[in-house]
């Protein structure tokens, strides 16, 4: 029992040994805010849909380090973003600019939504038209007579 507890304790202690903790010191709070904003807006190129702040990939660590260096060199956010785009392409940006290459990216969801809404409206109209055709005159007459009759007479 004591041996099992020792093994479990040893395994629990080694889990944190592989975790990296990055500690950056900034000259001003504005530099830190700019750094945090940039790593939240830049995409990790290795991970799917993770920003640099959330990713633990080695490339993300390198990109965070490079971003930190550029922030400390007083480079603007635009200069840092331009550097990343020049080196890795527009995929590195979570919000790519609206231009000819990204037009489908920005308008695609709206086009798909319009197509879906138009198909839904068309389907609803078709079903309504089919429902009106399937009702025969005898059923309509029976329903009308039920509606016109006195409810007290029907119960008796």
Legacy VTK file of the C-alpha trace (Angstrom):
# vtk DataFile Version 3.0
C-alpha trace
ASCII
DATASET POLYDATA
POINTS 156 float
0.000 0.000 0.000
2.823 2.349 0.891
4.616 1.463 -2.318
1.480 2.232 -4.379
1.121 5.626 -2.687
4.774 6.400 -3.435
4.355 5.489 -7.117
1.201 7.599 -7.450
2.853 10.554 -5.728
5.874 10.241 -8.004
3.690 10.194 -11.111
1.750 13.230 -9.960
4.936 15.169 -9.330
6.373 14.418 -12.780
3.265 15.638 -14.613
4.203 19.269 -14.036
7.827 18.742 -15.005
7.055 19.096 -18.722
4.999 22.265 -18.372
6.663 25.494 -19.446
6.063 28.758 -17.726
6.937 31.845 -19.688
7.742 34.890 -17.625
8.131 38.166 -19.459
8.962 41.473 -17.870
7.832 44.609 -19.632
9.066 48.171 -19.415
5.571 49.618 -19.279
2.031 48.321 -18.748
1.259 49.503 -22.294
3.877 47.109 -23.694
2.351 44.248 -21.728
-1.154 45.148 -22.945
0.100 45.322 -26.557
1.857 41.983 -26.187
-1.244 40.304 -24.747
-3.440 41.785 -27.486
-1.080 40.604 -30.220
-0.713 37.032 -28.992
-4.503 36.838 -28.681
-4.961 38.028 -32.296
-2.222 35.959 -33.927
-3.024 32.360 -34.874
-0.804 29.414 -34.055
0.267 27.887 -37.343
0.542 24.387 -35.899
-2.692 24.175 -33.908
-6.128 24.348 -35.439
-8.032 27.452 -34.338
-5.839 28.385 -31.393
-4.159 31.701 -30.896
-0.583 32.097 -29.729
-1.718 32.746 -26.164
-3.540 29.402 -25.912
-1.099 27.197 -27.796
1.736 25.217 -26.268
3.305 24.213 -29.584
7.000 24.975 -29.941
6.352 27.278 -32.892
3.834 29.231 -30.787
6.439 29.589 -28.036
8.924 30.912 -30.609
6.354 33.315 -32.040
5.461 34.594 -28.563
9.170 35.149 -27.881
9.601 37.006 -31.181
6.484 39.093 -30.452
7.880 39.909 -27.006
11.178 41.026 -28.536
9.448 43.220 -31.114
7.185 44.805 -28.475
10.254 45.621 -26.384
11.845 47.208 -29.481
8.845 49.605 -29.539
7.524 48.259 -32.836
3.870 49.078 -33.478
1.130 46.460 -33.641
0.873 46.999 -37.383
4.617 46.487 -37.862
4.539 43.281 -35.831
1.469 41.989 -37.679
3.051 42.895 -41.035
6.220 41.028 -40.059
4.192 37.923 -39.180
2.132 38.143 -42.388
5.256 38.602 -44.522
6.833 35.579 -42.926
3.826 33.225 -42.491
1.039 34.578 -44.713
-2.378 35.988 -43.861
-3.364 32.714 -42.184
-1.509 33.928 -39.085
-4.146 36.653 -38.580
-7.414 35.759 -36.887
-9.076 38.733 -38.573
-7.571 39.014 -42.044
-8.203 42.268 -43.913
-11.024 42.497 -46.431
-9.427 42.295 -49.862
-9.814 40.368 -53.102
-8.223 37.187 -51.718
-10.324 37.134 -48.541
-13.651 38.272 -50.024
-15.090 34.751 -50.000
-13.949 34.280 -46.414
-15.861 37.378 -45.299
-18.976 36.967 -47.478
-19.219 33.152 -47.548
-21.178 32.725 -44.299
-23.754 35.324 -45.395
-24.163 33.691 -48.811
-24.683 30.294 -47.171
-27.217 31.836 -44.769
-29.163 33.422 -47.652
-29.203 30.138 -49.566
-30.455 28.294 -46.471
-33.205 30.827 -45.775
-34.364 30.795 -49.407
-34.485 26.973 -49.411
-36.455 27.021 -46.167
-38.987 29.527 -47.541
-39.328 27.534 -50.779
-39.911 24.297 -48.843
-42.530 25.910 -46.598
-44.404 27.365 -49.602
-44.362 24.017 -51.386
-45.744 22.175 -48.356
-48.502 24.740 -47.877
-49.487 24.406 -51.537
-49.579 20.610 -51.267
-51.677 20.683 -48.103
-54.373 22.821 -49.722
-54.663 20.418 -52.694
-55.070 17.248 -50.586
-58.244 18.382 -48.751
-61.426 17.139 -50.423
-64.756 18.946 -50.469
-66.544 16.394 -48.246
-64.062 16.897 -45.406
-64.373 20.668 -45.754
-68.188 20.420 -45.612
-68.045 18.205 -42.490
-65.681 20.611 -40.754
-67.854 23.598 -41.659
-70.984 21.907 -40.341
-69.215 21.144 -37.039
-68.163 24.755 -36.711
-71.633 26.092 -37.554
-73.555 23.779 -35.199
-74.459 24.756 -31.646
-72.069 23.164 -29.095
-74.941 22.463 -26.638
-76.818 20.426 -29.266
-73.726 18.328 -30.092
-73.284 17.192 -26.469
-76.863 16.000 -26.174
LINES 1 157
156 0 1 2 3 4 5 6 7 8 9 10 11 12 13 14 15 16 17 18 19 20 21 22 23 24 25 26 27 28 29 30 31 32 33 34 35 36 37 38 39 40 41 42 43 44 45 46 47 48 49 50 51 52 53 54 55 56 57 58 59 60 61 62 63 64 65 66 67 68 69 70 71 72 73 74 75 76 77 78 79 80 81 82 83 84 85 86 87 88 89 90 91 92 93 94 95 96 97 98 99 100 101 102 103 104 105 106 107 108 109 110 111 112 113 114 115 116 117 118 119 120 121 122 123 124 125 126 127 128 129 130 131 132 133 134 135 136 137 138 139 140 141 142 143 144 145 146 147 148 149 150 151 152 153 154 155
